Each structure stands twice: as structure tokens, then as C-alpha cells.
């Protein structure tokens, strides 16, 4: 069947909106037998020389912990979960990664919070819809 969903990418940033997106992705995965890849994009803005590396490391560690929690949520629901941390412009990174990995559906929350938690959602969900050649489910 052409429209089967076997691989779902869910955009995660630790916000309530991304948690709702993960819950919807888990629901769809359980119905379709799909696997989930959780993706979080770390955005590091240039600051003082030397602090960028430490800031990037801090954000990466914080993001890894958030993705590990998402993995536990999926494991509790008996859904296969992998994760990937990307760096750069969130909407572009997510759309490119989804295309490269040949996912069948991108799931994203509709609102982020800003700062670390706002690294991938909010108006970025609209940008993902515009850039992606893959179907996008925006969860409210």
C-alpha cells in the first residue's frame, strides 16, 4: 500500500506541545506498526569566543536527556524509538533529515516556548510544512 506509515519523525524540544506531538506519534505508530525517530535541533548562536563550545555541549547534554525521556515513553508503549540531535536551522534540518531518512510522516507540535524549548516548534512548524516534501501533522 502506497500510503503506509512505517517511519515517523517527531520533532521534540521538551515543550508541552512537542510532548503532545510525541503522544500522537506513539498513537499512530501503535496503529500502523511504525517506528519513531525523535529529532531535536540544537541552535547555538555565536557569542563570545570560547563560550560557544561550552554552550553547545550544555544544550546537547540537555537535549540528550530530553530524548532519553521520550525513548522511555515509547518503550513503555512498546514502540520502537531512535533519536537524533541535529544542529542548525530547525525547519531546514528537520525537512532535510526526514527526506534523507525516507520517513513517511513528520509530527510536530504547534507551539514552542522559546529559548531551549522553542528551538524547533511554534512558527517553525509552519516552516517545516512549507519546506517538507513529506506529509506533516501539526498537533495542537
Z-matrix of the N, CA and C atoms (Angstrom, degrees):
N
C 1 1.444
C 2 1.530 1 109.16
N 3 1.293 2 116.94 1 130.50
C 4 1.453 3 122.04 2 -174.07
C 5 1.525 4 113.70 3 -65.91
N 6 1.313 5 118.39 4 -36.21
C 7 1.460 6 121.27 5 -174.42
C 8 1.518 7 114.00 6 -94.83
N 9 1.326 8 117.85 7 19.71
C 10 1.460 9 120.10 8 177.86
C 11 1.522 10 110.79 9 -63.44
N 12 1.314 11 114.79 10 144.65
C 13 1.459 12 120.28 11 176.38
C 14 1.524 13 106.97 12 -108.07
N 15 1.319 14 115.44 13 110.52
C 16 1.461 15 121.11 14 -179.38
C 17 1.525 16 112.84 15 -117.05
N 18 1.329 17 116.27 16 -18.12
C 19 1.463 18 120.20 17 -178.77
C 20 1.529 19 108.64 18 -142.01
N 21 1.321 20 115.96 19 118.86
C 22 1.464 21 122.39 20 -178.93
C 23 1.524 22 108.79 21 -113.07
N 24 1.315 23 115.99 22 132.76
C 25 1.453 24 121.35 23 171.33
C 26 1.525 25 106.70 24 -102.23
N 27 1.314 26 116.91 25 127.43
C 28 1.462 27 120.30 26 175.60
C 29 1.525 28 108.44 27 -117.18
N 30 1.340 29 114.97 28 127.89
C 31 1.464 30 121.44 29 179.23
C 32 1.523 31 108.42 30 -82.68
N 33 1.329 32 116.24 31 125.22
C 34 1.466 33 120.80 32 -175.25
C 35 1.523 34 111.24 33 -125.77
N 36 1.345 35 115.39 34 139.39
C 37 1.461 36 119.93 35 175.10
C 38 1.525 37 112.33 36 -140.33
N 39 1.309 38 117.67 37 5.64
C 40 1.461 39 120.59 38 178.83
C 41 1.513 40 114.32 39 90.82
N 42 1.319 41 118.92 40 -6.48
C 43 1.456 42 122.07 41 179.76
C 44 1.533 43 110.89 42 -78.48
N 45 1.329 44 115.86 43 165.44
C 46 1.467 45 120.28 44 175.26
C 47 1.522 46 110.78 45 -60.47
N 48 1.333 47 117.03 46 -36.96
C 49 1.459 48 121.10 47 179.63
C 50 1.528 49 111.20 48 -62.83
N 51 1.324 50 117.03 49 -41.60
C 52 1.467 51 118.36 50 -179.97
C 53 1.528 52 110.88 51 -72.62
N 54 1.328 53 117.44 52 -30.36
C 55 1.473 54 120.88 53 174.71
C 56 1.524 55 110.32 54 -63.45
N 57 1.331 56 116.45 55 -41.55
C 58 1.475 57 119.92 56 175.96
C 59 1.524 58 110.28 57 -62.49
N 60 1.330 59 116.08 58 -38.89
C 61 1.464 60 119.98 59 176.83
C 62 1.514 61 111.57 60 -62.87
N 63 1.333 62 116.95 61 -42.33
C 64 1.461 63 120.83 62 177.79
C 65 1.530 64 110.39 63 -63.68
N 66 1.318 65 117.34 64 -43.46
C 67 1.470 66 120.19 65 178.53
C 68 1.525 67 111.13 66 -59.20
N 69 1.332 68 117.56 67 -41.88
C 70 1.471 69 121.12 68 179.00
C 71 1.524 70 110.11 69 -68.06
N 72 1.333 71 117.22 70 -39.49
C 73 1.465 72 120.43 71 178.36
C 74 1.526 73 110.55 72 -63.36
N 75 1.330 74 116.98 73 -40.78
C 76 1.468 75 120.97 74 177.29
C 77 1.522 76 110.08 75 -62.12
N 78 1.312 77 116.73 76 -44.01
C 79 1.470 78 121.29 77 178.99
C 80 1.542 79 110.79 78 -58.35
N 81 1.325 80 115.84 79 -48.15
C 82 1.467 81 120.29 80 179.98
C 83 1.524 82 110.77 81 -65.57
N 84 1.320 83 116.84 82 -40.60
C 85 1.471 84 120.74 83 -179.71
C 86 1.520 85 110.90 84 -62.80
N 87 1.318 86 116.71 85 -40.04
C 88 1.461 87 119.53 86 179.49
C 89 1.532 88 111.00 87 -65.94
N 90 1.326 89 117.18 88 -36.83
C 91 1.466 90 120.77 89 178.67
C 92 1.520 91 112.81 90 -71.04
N 93 1.320 92 116.35 91 -34.79
C 94 1.459 93 120.50 92 -172.60
C 95 1.525 94 114.54 93 -105.38
N 96 1.336 95 117.05 94 -9.96
C 97 1.464 96 119.97 95 -176.22
C 98 1.521 97 112.35 96 76.33
N 99 1.326 98 117.36 97 19.77
C 100 1.461 99 121.72 98 -177.52
C 101 1.522 100 111.64 99 -78.86
N 102 1.313 101 114.91 100 159.25
C 103 1.460 102 121.11 101 170.28
C 104 1.523 103 107.57 102 -98.09
N 105 1.330 104 115.86 103 157.89
C 106 1.465 105 121.53 104 -179.77
C 107 1.525 106 109.38 105 -118.05
N 108 1.329 107 115.14 106 137.03
C 109 1.451 108 121.00 107 168.50
C 110 1.523 109 106.71 108 -114.94
N 111 1.318 110 115.78 109 118.79
C 112 1.453 111 121.35 110 175.89
C 113 1.515 112 109.09 111 -88.12
N 114 1.320 113 116.14 112 129.12
C 115 1.463 114 121.17 113 -178.86
C 116 1.514 115 109.26 114 -123.39
N 117 1.321 116 114.99 115 132.81
C 118 1.449 117 121.52 116 173.82
C 119 1.520 118 107.88 117 -128.53
N 120 1.321 119 115.50 118 137.25
C 121 1.457 120 120.68 119 -178.90
C 122 1.516 121 108.87 120 -109.22
N 123 1.317 122 115.54 121 122.27
C 124 1.460 123 121.83 122 177.45
C 125 1.528 124 107.60 123 -91.85
N 126 1.311 125 114.43 124 125.22
C 127 1.458 126 120.75 125 178.08
C 128 1.522 127 107.37 126 -108.17
N 129 1.312 128 116.13 127 119.07
C 130 1.465 129 121.26 128 179.29
C 131 1.522 130 107.64 129 -116.00
N 132 1.314 131 114.76 130 114.14
C 133 1.457 132 119.88 131 178.49
C 134 1.523 133 109.43 132 -86.56
N 135 1.312 134 116.95 133 138.27
C 136 1.470 135 119.54 134 179.20
C 137 1.530 136 110.76 135 -59.55
N 138 1.296 137 114.92 136 129.95
C 139 1.467 138 120.59 137 176.13
C 140 1.516 139 107.63 138 -128.46
N 141 1.275 140 117.62 139 -144.88
C 142 1.458 141 120.14 140 178.84
C 143 1.527 142 110.09 141 -66.75
N 144 1.302 143 116.50 142 140.61
C 145 1.462 144 121.15 143 178.64
C 146 1.524 145 109.63 144 -52.73
N 147 1.297 146 116.20 145 136.07
C 148 1.462 147 121.33 146 179.03
C 149 1.514 148 113.23 147 93.32
N 150 1.315 149 118.03 148 -32.63
C 151 1.463 150 119.05 149 -179.62
C 152 1.526 151 111.17 150 -81.91
N 153 1.321 152 117.75 151 -22.93
C 154 1.462 153 120.97 152 -179.93
C 155 1.523 154 110.69 153 -60.17
N 156 1.317 155 117.26 154 -44.34
C 157 1.468 156 121.03 155 -178.12
C 158 1.521 157 110.13 156 -62.92
N 159 1.316 158 118.22 157 -45.48
C 160 1.460 159 120.65 158 179.26
C 161 1.526 160 111.59 159 -66.53
N 162 1.323 161 117.32 160 -38.58
C 163 1.460 162 122.04 161 179.26
C 164 1.530 163 110.15 162 -66.14
N 165 1.321 164 116.69 163 -42.89
C 166 1.457 165 121.49 164 178.37
C 167 1.531 166 110.03 165 -62.04
N 168 1.322 167 116.37 166 -42.36
C 169 1.463 168 120.94 167 179.02
C 170 1.529 169 110.09 168 -63.69
N 171 1.324 170 117.05 169 -44.07
C 172 1.472 171 121.78 170 178.78
C 173 1.524 172 110.85 171 -60.37
N 174 1.342 173 117.35 172 -48.71
C 175 1.465 174 120.76 173 -179.90
C 176 1.520 175 111.89 174 -64.10
N 177 1.334 176 116.15 175 -38.74
C 178 1.463 177 119.82 176 178.98
C 179 1.526 178 110.64 177 -63.88
N 180 1.320 179 117.76 178 -43.73
C 181 1.476 180 120.83 179 178.60
C 182 1.523 181 111.29 180 -63.83
N 183 1.316 182 116.82 181 -42.36
C 184 1.470 183 121.38 182 178.79
C 185 1.539 184 110.43 183 -64.30
N 186 1.314 185 116.04 184 -41.07
C 187 1.467 186 121.40 185 178.96
C 188 1.526 187 110.47 186 -65.62
N 189 1.325 188 117.39 187 -41.81
C 190 1.471 189 121.25 188 178.89
C 191 1.529 190 110.59 189 -59.60
N 192 1.325 191 117.44 190 -42.66
C 193 1.469 192 120.65 191 178.40
C 194 1.521 193 111.06 192 -62.27
N 195 1.333 194 117.15 193 -41.59
C 196 1.455 195 121.16 194 179.02
C 197 1.527 196 110.69 195 -64.48
N 198 1.323 197 117.18 196 -41.64
C 199 1.464 198 120.87 197 179.13
C 200 1.532 199 111.27 198 -68.11
N 201 1.326 200 117.58 199 -34.67
C 202 1.465 201 120.59 200 176.15
C 203 1.532 202 110.87 201 -63.70
N 204 1.328 203 116.90 202 -36.59
C 205 1.472 204 120.21 203 176.68
C 206 1.527 205 110.48 204 -66.78
N 207 1.320 206 116.73 205 -39.21
C 208 1.461 207 120.69 206 177.35
C 209 1.530 208 110.11 207 -64.14
N 210 1.329 209 116.13 208 -38.70
C 211 1.468 210 120.30 209 177.75
C 212 1.523 211 110.81 210 -61.63
N 213 1.326 212 117.39 211 -41.29
C 214 1.466 213 120.85 212 177.80
C 215 1.522 214 111.28 213 -63.32
N 216 1.338 215 116.63 214 -40.36
C 217 1.471 216 120.03 215 176.85
C 218 1.525 217 110.65 216 -58.68
N 219 1.329 218 116.09 217 -43.69
C 220 1.471 219 120.19 218 179.70
C 221 1.522 220 111.50 219 -68.15
N 222 1.322 221 116.81 220 -43.81
C 223 1.463 222 119.99 221 178.79
C 224 1.523 223 111.45 222 -59.90
N 225 1.337 224 117.20 223 -38.83
C 226 1.463 225 120.85 224 177.85
C 227 1.523 226 111.91 225 -63.09
N 228 1.331 227 116.32 226 -26.56
C 229 1.471 228 121.44 227 178.92
C 230 1.539 229 111.88 228 -98.19
N 231 1.338 230 115.48 229 5.81
C 232 1.474 231 122.42 230 179.90
C 233 1.535 232 112.50 231 59.78
N 234 1.342 233 114.14 232 43.81
C 235 1.464 234 121.70 233 177.88
C 236 1.527 235 107.70 234 -117.36
N 237 1.321 236 115.78 235 132.68
C 238 1.461 237 121.53 236 179.05
C 239 1.528 238 110.03 237 -66.96
N 240 1.343 239 115.96 238 131.85
C 241 1.467 240 120.92 239 -176.92
C 242 1.522 241 110.44 240 -138.86
N 243 1.319 242 114.44 241 130.69
C 244 1.460 243 121.97 242 171.02
C 245 1.520 244 105.76 243 -123.69
N 246 1.331 245 117.08 244 163.97
C 247 1.451 246 117.30 245 176.60
C 248 1.512 247 111.47 246 -140.99
N 249 1.321 248 113.63 247 159.89
C 250 1.456 249 120.85 248 -178.33
C 251 1.518 250 108.23 249 -145.21
N 252 1.318 251 115.98 250 134.28
C 253 1.457 252 121.64 251 173.53
C 254 1.524 253 107.19 252 -103.54
N 255 1.318 254 115.98 253 126.94
C 256 1.452 255 122.39 254 178.67
C 257 1.526 256 109.01 255 -114.70
N 258 1.311 257 116.25 256 164.55
C 259 1.460 258 121.73 257 -179.36
C 260 1.518 259 109.10 258 -131.38
N 261 1.315 260 115.93 259 136.74
C 262 1.461 261 120.12 260 177.79
C 263 1.505 262 112.18 261 130.07
N 264 1.332 263 115.15 262 -148.78
C 265 1.462 264 121.92 263 -179.21
C 266 1.532 265 108.30 264 -80.02
N 267 1.312 266 117.88 265 117.65
C 268 1.470 267 121.34 266 -171.27
C 269 1.528 268 115.87 267 -52.95
N 270 1.314 269 118.48 268 -53.45
C 271 1.465 270 119.28 269 -174.90
C 272 1.524 271 111.61 270 -63.18
N 273 1.312 272 117.44 271 -41.44
C 274 1.469 273 120.95 272 179.06
C 275 1.520 274 110.95 273 -65.47
N 276 1.334 275 116.38 274 -46.19
C 277 1.460 276 120.51 275 -179.11
C 278 1.530 277 111.31 276 -60.91
N 279 1.324 278 116.70 277 -43.44
C 280 1.467 279 120.72 278 -178.70
C 281 1.523 280 110.58 279 -66.10
N 282 1.325 281 117.65 280 -47.24
C 283 1.464 282 120.71 281 -179.79
C 284 1.528 283 111.22 282 -62.09
N 285 1.326 284 117.11 283 -43.41
C 286 1.472 285 120.72 284 179.97
C 287 1.526 286 111.25 285 -66.23
N 288 1.323 287 116.94 286 -44.30
C 289 1.460 288 120.65 287 -179.69
C 290 1.523 289 110.40 288 -63.09
N 291 1.323 290 117.00 289 -43.54
C 292 1.470 291 120.94 290 -179.99
C 293 1.523 292 111.37 291 -60.89
N 294 1.311 293 116.53 292 -41.85
C 295 1.459 294 120.85 293 179.03
C 296 1.525 295 111.01 294 -66.22
N 297 1.331 296 115.97 295 -45.57
C 298 1.470 297 121.18 296 -178.83
C 299 1.527 298 111.23 297 -62.91
N 300 1.327 299 115.96 298 -40.26
C 301 1.465 300 120.79 299 -178.00
C 302 1.531 301 113.37 300 -85.57
N 303 1.315 302 116.60 301 -1.18
C 304 1.464 303 122.88 302 177.56
C 305 1.537 304 112.35 303 55.96
N 306 1.335 305 115.40 304 47.19
C 307 1.459 306 118.85 305 176.74
C 308 1.526 307 108.68 306 -74.71
N 309 1.321 308 115.50 307 157.82
C 310 1.458 309 120.91 308 -178.35
C 311 1.522 310 112.80 309 -95.89
N 312 1.336 311 116.65 310 -21.02
C 313 1.457 312 120.73 311 -176.59
C 314 1.523 313 109.11 312 -155.16
N 315 1.328 314 115.83 313 137.01
C 316 1.462 315 121.78 314 172.16
C 317 1.523 316 106.85 315 -106.08
N 318 1.331 317 116.52 316 131.22
C 319 1.464 318 121.55 317 176.47
C 320 1.519 319 108.05 318 -116.66
N 321 1.322 320 116.36 319 130.99
C 322 1.456 321 121.40 320 179.34
C 323 1.518 322 109.97 321 -141.91
N 324 1.317 323 115.98 322 150.38
C 325 1.456 324 120.66 323 174.33
C 326 1.513 325 109.84 324 -74.98
N 327 1.326 326 116.48 325 165.47
C 328 1.462 327 119.58 326 -175.87
C 329 1.511 328 114.04 327 -92.99
N 330 1.320 329 117.99 328 -17.12
C 331 1.464 330 119.41 329 -178.22
C 332 1.511 331 110.02 330 -143.54
N 333 1.328 332 115.36 331 133.44
C 334 1.453 333 120.46 332 171.92
C 335 1.510 334 108.62 333 -101.57
N 336 1.310 335 116.00 334 -176.82
C 337 1.454 336 120.28 335 -175.13
C 338 1.521 337 112.11 336 -110.80
N 339 1.305 338 118.58 337 -19.74
C 340 1.462 339 120.82 338 -176.23
C 341 1.514 340 109.93 339 105.84
N 342 1.309 341 116.35 340 164.37
C 343 1.457 342 120.76 341 -178.11
C 344 1.509 343 110.26 342 59.53
N 345 1.336 344 115.86 343 -139.59
C 346 1.467 345 119.96 344 179.76
C 347 1.515 346 111.07 345 -58.18
N 348 1.336 347 116.13 346 -46.81
C 349 1.460 348 119.61 347 -176.65
C 350 1.519 349 112.29 348 -70.71
N 351 1.287 350 117.80 349 -17.54
C 352 1.454 351 120.34 350 -179.55
C 353 1.508 352 113.50 351 -99.88
N 354 1.330 353 117.26 352 17.77
C 355 1.461 354 119.38 353 -174.89
C 356 1.517 355 113.82 354 -68.79
N 357 1.343 356 118.51 355 -21.92
C 358 1.464 357 116.66 356 -177.90
C 359 1.513 358 115.79 357 -131.61
N 360 1.312 359 120.04 358 -9.92
C 361 1.455 360 118.60 359 -172.64
C 362 1.522 361 112.50 360 -110.66
N 363 1.327 362 116.66 361 -161.68
C 364 1.457 363 120.84 362 -178.04
C 365 1.505 364 110.08 363 73.39
N 366 1.322 365 117.50 364 -131.92
C 367 1.460 366 120.35 365 -179.53
C 368 1.521 367 111.16 366 -62.23
N 369 1.279 368 116.71 367 -18.05
C 370 1.459 369 120.47 368 178.27
C 371 1.528 370 110.40 369 -66.55
N 372 1.330 371 117.38 370 -31.94
C 373 1.467 372 118.93 371 177.31
C 374 1.528 373 110.32 372 -59.86
N 375 1.312 374 117.18 373 -39.01
C 376 1.460 375 120.91 374 176.68
C 377 1.526 376 110.83 375 -63.81
N 378 1.312 377 116.58 376 -40.82
C 379 1.457 378 120.59 377 179.05
C 380 1.531 379 111.34 378 -65.23
N 381 1.325 380 116.74 379 -36.72
C 382 1.471 381 120.28 380 176.70
C 383 1.524 382 109.40 381 -62.26
N 384 1.329 383 116.36 382 -45.21
C 385 1.471 384 120.83 383 178.80
C 386 1.528 385 109.97 384 -57.38
N 387 1.322 386 117.42 385 -43.47
C 388 1.463 387 121.72 386 -177.84
C 389 1.528 388 112.74 387 -68.89
N 390 1.334 389 117.45 388 -37.18
C 391 1.468 390 121.31 389 -174.02
C 392 1.526 391 113.87 390 -87.48
N 393 1.312 392 116.98 391 -25.13
C 394 1.461 393 120.30 392 -172.22
C 395 1.524 394 112.95 393 -81.99
N 396 1.309 395 115.25 394 141.89
C 397 1.463 396 121.58 395 172.18
C 398 1.527 397 109.70 396 -94.49
N 399 1.322 398 115.38 397 -0.15
C 400 1.460 399 122.67 398 -178.74
C 401 1.522 400 107.93 399 -105.60
N 402 1.312 401 117.31 400 148.73
C 403 1.466 402 120.87 401 178.81
C 404 1.513 403 110.38 402 -59.50
N 405 1.330 404 115.87 403 140.29
C 406 1.457 405 122.90 404 -178.91
C 407 1.526 406 108.83 405 -124.04
N 408 1.325 407 115.69 406 128.73
C 409 1.457 408 121.86 407 174.19
C 410 1.524 409 107.29 408 -105.16
N 411 1.325 410 116.30 409 117.64
C 412 1.466 411 121.75 410 177.92
C 413 1.523 412 106.37 411 -99.77
N 414 1.331 413 115.55 412 118.38
C 415 1.459 414 121.93 413 -175.16
C 416 1.518 415 109.94 414 -98.29
N 417 1.329 416 115.82 415 130.45
C 418 1.472 417 120.94 416 177.91
C 419 1.503 418 109.72 417 -105.11
